[in-house]
C-alpha cells in the first residue's frame, strides 16, 4: 500500500513496519506497569487456589477493541489523498492490540492445560 499509493521505494515501505514494533513495545510496557500488578493482587486474593483464567480476560477484551479500531482506522485512511502518517499510526495501534490478544491467549494456556488435566485425572 505504501509503495503503490504513496510511491515509496522498498526501503521506506519496509520502514512502515516500525510502528507495529513500537506498538508492541508500548503494549509490553502497559502490561508490565498496569496488568501484571493487577494479576499479582488477584494472585494474593485467591492465595490457596490458582487464579482463574478469567482474571486475564480484561486485557484480551481491550486488545479486541483496540484491534477493531486500529484495523478500521488503517483501512479507512489508506488512500493516496490521506497522509501516510495516519495508516502508520494505525499500524502502531494494531501492534498494541496484537500483543494484548497474544498475551491473553498464550500466557495462561499452559497453566490452563495443567488445571484441566489435573481435574480430568480426578474424575
C-alpha positions in Angstrom: 0.0 0.0 0.0 2.7 2.5 0.9 4.7 1.7 -2.2 1.8 1.7 -4.6 -0.3 4.6 -3.2 2.3 6.8 -1.7 5.1 5.9 -4.1 7.7 4.9 -1.5 10.6 2.7 -2.5 11.1 -0.8 -1.0 13.3 0.5 1.8 10.9 3.2 3.0 7.9 0.8 2.6 9.8 -1.7 4.9 10.2 1.1 7.5 6.4 1.3 7.7 6.5 -1.8 9.8 8.3 0.0 12.6 5.1 1.4 14.2 3.9 -2.2 14.6 7.1 -2.9 16.6 6.8 0.3 18.6 3.2 -0.6 19.4 4.3 -4.0 20.6 6.9 -2.4 22.9 4.3 0.1 24.2 1.9 -2.7 25.0 4.5 -4.7 26.8 5.2 -1.7 29.0 1.5 -1.2 29.6 1.3 -4.9 30.6 4.2 -4.7 33.0 3.1 -1.5 34.6 -0.7 -2.0 34.8 -1.8 -5.5 34.2 0.9 -7.5 35.9 0.4 -5.7 39.3 -3.4 -6.3 39.0 -2.7 -10.0 38.4 -0.4 -10.1 41.4 -3.2 -8.7 43.6 -5.6 -11.3 42.2 -3.0 -14.0 43.0 -2.9 -12.9 46.6 -6.7 -12.7 46.8 -7.0 -16.3 45.5 -4.0 -17.4 47.6 -4.5 -21.1 48.2 -6.3 -21.7 44.9 -4.9 -20.8 41.4 -6.1 -17.6 39.8 -9.0 -18.3 37.5 -8.2 -17.6 33.8 -11.0 -15.1 33.7 -8.7 -12.7 35.6 -6.7 -12.1 32.4 -9.8 -11.6 30.3 -9.9 -7.7 30.5 -6.6 -7.4 28.6 -8.0 -9.6 25.9 -11.2 -7.6 25.7 -9.2 -4.4 25.5 -7.0 -5.9 22.8 -10.0 -6.9 20.7 -11.5 -3.4 20.9 -8.2 -1.8 20.0 -7.7 -4.3 17.2 -11.0 -3.3 15.6 -10.3 0.4 16.0 -6.8 0.0 14.5 -7.9 -2.2 11.7 -10.7 0.1 10.5 -8.5 3.2 11.0 -5.9 1.7 8.8 -8.4 0.7 6.2 -10.2 4.0 6.1 -7.1 6.1 5.8 -5.1 4.0 3.3 -5.8 6.3 0.3 -3.3 8.3 -1.6 -5.1 11.5 -0.7 -4.6 10.9 3.0 -1.1 11.4 4.6 0.9 8.2 5.2 1.1 9.2 8.9 -2.4 8.2 9.6 -2.2 4.5 8.5 1.3 4.4 10.0 -0.1 5.3 13.4 -3.0 2.9 12.9 -0.3 0.2 12.5 1.1 1.1 15.9 -2.3 0.7 17.4 -2.6 -2.6 15.6 0.7 -3.7 17.3 -0.6 -2.8 20.7 -3.7 -4.9 20.1 -1.9 -7.9 18.7 0.3 -8.1 21.8 -2.6 -7.8 24.2 -4.5 -10.6 22.4 -1.4 -12.8 22.2 -0.7 -12.3 25.9 -4.4 -13.1 26.8 -4.4 -16.3 24.7 -1.0 -17.9 25.2 0.3 -16.8 28.6 -2.3 -18.6 30.7 -2.7 -21.5 28.3 0.0 -23.9 29.8 -1.4 -23.3 33.3 -4.9 -24.0 31.9 -3.8 -27.3 30.5 -2.3 -28.3 33.8 -5.5 -27.4 35.6 -7.6 -29.2 33.0 -5.7 -32.4 33.1 -5.4 -32.4 36.9 -9.2 -32.0 37.1 -9.7 -34.7 34.4 -7.4 -37.1 36.4 -9.7 -36.7 39.4 -12.8 -37.9 37.6 
